[in-house]
Amino acid sequence: MEIDNLDIAASLGSDEPGETEIWNMGLVDQLTSLEGRINRLRYLTITILYLIVALIYIVPVSLVLGIVWAISGLPEFVIEFFLGLAMIPVWYCAYAIAVKRLQDMNWGDGWITYLQIYTVLCFIWGMVPHVSGLGNALDLITTILGIPLIVCLFVRGEKGPNQFGPDPLG
């Protein structure tokens, strides 16, 4: 009987002998689930797709909020607050994609906590007036805190299955 790498990976990733765990994640799961792993190329591709979809989403939302602002005469900070609320699904998708990438590298606890703090700051940044001192400070803080997350593009994922799931490269 021949044993190949797939058999070894299956035995490491599963309690049942002979059961093979294969990476299988749909597009919606890649954008919303916090489970599993994605490799570098898929991370880059999904991020580009996510940015296109986010732009398609945010343009009509901004137009509607702009019309409401023009008609109602509400203060600008109220409209910015509602725009920040509308951005929550966009920030969540970015968070979910990055979590799966960090899990592929087997960088769990500390990095995911860092990502959570960064995401919360992005939520807050989206809801404050950008012409205020707080808005300017959050611009700088979120830019600086986003720099370490660039590692998601360059660090190779862990080979074989890990605690977060099977190897996305199979």
C-alpha positions in Angstrom: 0.0 0.0 0.0 1.4 3.4 -1.0 1.0 6.4 1.3 1.1 9.9 -0.2 1.0 13.4 1.3 -2.7 13.5 1.1 -3.0 10.5 3.3 -0.7 12.0 5.8 -2.6 15.3 5.8 -5.8 13.5 6.2 -4.5 11.5 9.2 -3.3 14.7 10.8 -6.5 16.7 10.2 -9.0 14.0 11.0 -9.8 11.6 13.9 -11.2 9.0 11.5 -8.7 6.8 9.7 -9.0 7.2 5.9 -11.2 10.3 6.1 -9.8 13.1 3.9 -10.4 16.7 4.9 -10.4 18.9 1.8 -10.5 22.7 1.6 -13.9 23.7 0.2 -15.1 27.2 0.8 -17.6 29.1 -1.3 -17.4 32.8 -2.1 -19.9 33.9 0.5 -18.0 31.9 3.2 -14.8 33.5 2.1 -16.3 36.9 2.5 -18.2 36.3 5.8 -17.1 33.3 7.7 -14.5 33.4 10.5 -13.7 29.7 10.0 -11.0 28.2 7.8 -8.0 29.4 5.9 -7.2 31.2 2.6 -3.8 31.3 0.8 -2.0 34.5 -0.3 -3.2 34.4 -3.9 -6.8 33.9 -2.9 -6.5 36.6 -0.2 -5.3 39.1 -2.9 -8.0 38.0 -5.3 -10.8 38.1 -2.7 -9.5 41.5 -1.4 -9.7 43.0 -4.9 -13.2 41.5 -5.5 -14.2 42.8 -2.0 -13.0 46.3 -2.9 -15.0 46.3 -6.1 -18.1 45.1 -4.4 -17.6 47.6 -1.5 -17.4 50.4 -4.1 -20.6 49.2 -5.8 -22.3 49.1 -2.4 -21.1 52.4 -1.0 -21.8 54.6 -4.1 -25.6 54.2 -4.0 -25.6 54.4 -0.2 -23.7 57.6 -0.3 -26.0 59.0 -3.0 -29.1 58.2 -0.9 -27.5 59.7 2.2 -26.5 62.8 0.2 -30.0 63.3 -1.1 -31.4 62.9 2.4 -28.9 65.4 3.7 -29.8 67.9 0.9 -33.5 67.5 1.4 -33.7 67.3 5.2 -30.9 69.8 6.2 -29.6 67.4 8.9 -26.2 68.3 10.3 -23.3 66.7 8.3 -22.1 64.7 11.3 -25.4 62.9 11.4 -25.1 61.8 7.8 -21.5 60.8 8.4 -22.6 58.7 11.3 -25.2 56.9 9.2 -22.6 56.3 6.5 -20.4 54.8 9.1 -23.2 52.5 10.1 -23.8 51.5 6.5 -20.1 50.6 6.3 -20.3 47.9 9.0 -20.9 45.1 6.5 -17.9 46.3 4.4 -15.6 46.4 7.5 -16.8 43.0 8.6 -16.0 41.4 5.3 -12.5 42.9 5.4 -12.1 41.5 8.9 -13.3 38.0 8.0 -11.0 37.9 5.0 -8.0 38.9 7.1 -8.9 36.5 9.9 -8.8 33.6 7.5 -5.5 34.7 6.1 -4.0 35.0 9.6 -5.3 31.5 10.4 -3.7 30.2 7.3 -0.3 31.4 8.7 -1.3 29.9 12.0 -1.0 33.3 13.6 -4.0 33.1 16.0 -4.5 34.9 19.3 -2.4 38.0 19.4 -2.7 38.9 15.7 -6.5 38.4 15.7 -6.8 40.6 18.8 -4.7 43.2 17.0 -7.0 42.9 13.9 -10.1 43.2 16.2 -8.8 46.4 17.7 -7.9 47.8 14.2 -11.4 46.9 12.9 -13.1 48.6 15.9 -11.0 51.7 15.2 -12.1 51.6 11.6 -15.7 51.4 12.7 -15.2 54.5 14.9 -13.3 56.3 12.1 -16.2 55.7 9.8 -18.7 57.3 12.2 -16.9 60.5 13.3 -16.8 63.8 11.4 -13.6 63.8 9.3 -13.0 67.5 9.6 -12.7 67.2 13.4 -9.5 66.7 15.4 -10.7 63.2 16.4 -11.3 62.4 12.7 -7.8 63.6 11.8 -6.2 61.6 14.6 -8.1 58.4 13.6 -7.0 58.9 10.0 -3.4 58.8 11.2 -3.9 55.9 13.7 -5.8 53.6 11.3 -3.2 54.2 8.6 -0.3 53.4 10.9 -2.1 50.4 12.5 -3.0 49.0 9.0 0.7 48.8 7.9 1.6 45.5 9.9 -1.4 43.8 8.2 0.5 43.9 4.9 2.3 40.7 6.2 -0.9 38.9 5.0 0.3 39.4 1.4 3.9 38.2 1.9 4.1 35.5 4.6 3.6 32.0 3.4 0.8 30.0 5.0 1.5 26.9 7.1 1.8 23.7 5.0 -0.7 21.0 5.7 -3.7 21.2 8.0 -3.5 23.3 11.2 -5.9 24.0 14.0 -7.9 26.2 11.7 -8.6 23.7 9.0 -7.1 22.0 6.0 -4.4 23.5 3.7 -6.1 25.7 1.1 -3.5 24.6 -1.4 -4.4 21.0 -0.8 
